[in-house]
């Protein structure tokens, strides 16, 4: 079964963006960002929530187009509709069976791009296998939380950690689900 990997930038205080979706304080260059971009090349499938997909519009993404051209896109939303989407872009209803089907398909591990609410929903249903946290040397104080409104509590096992020249750390954790 393919693993779901939440690979995400976060502030020290656990926000994936600031107020009004501001990401201007996050590290945007250097070896850590190069590592992240190289890692993305190893995924053939990306999943995300509606807000994350629409966030891309601010950066030139056109509705119905793939944000990552080499990946199949699954946007999970109960309200988003796209006219004539690219064949690599599909909108799915929030449904655990759809997530499980994707995990059972052939291919690489699945890149969970975000956002916080969707990641929280997946965490609540024990669907996130790995957390790859790009921890930025930044305190935002408010914004979009790493796991949205989720109140789930799980232990993490640190698998790898690297620190880069600008203070960025990339840490890989497995999520330990206990009944």
Secondary structure as UniProt FT lines:
FT   STRAND          4..11
FT   TURN            12..13
FT   STRAND          15..17
FT   HELIX           19..21
FT   TURN            24..25
FT   HELIX           31..40
FT   TURN            41..42
FT   STRAND          45..49
FT   HELIX           50..55
FT   HELIX           56..59
FT   TURN            63..64
FT   TURN            69..70
FT   STRAND          72..76
FT   TURN            87..88
FT   STRAND          89..92
FT   HELIX           96..104
FT   STRAND          110..114
FT   HELIX           116..124
FT   TURN            125..126
FT   STRAND          130..136
FT   STRAND          144..145
FT   TURN            146..149
FT   STRAND          155..163
FT   TURN            165..166
FT   STRAND          169..176
//
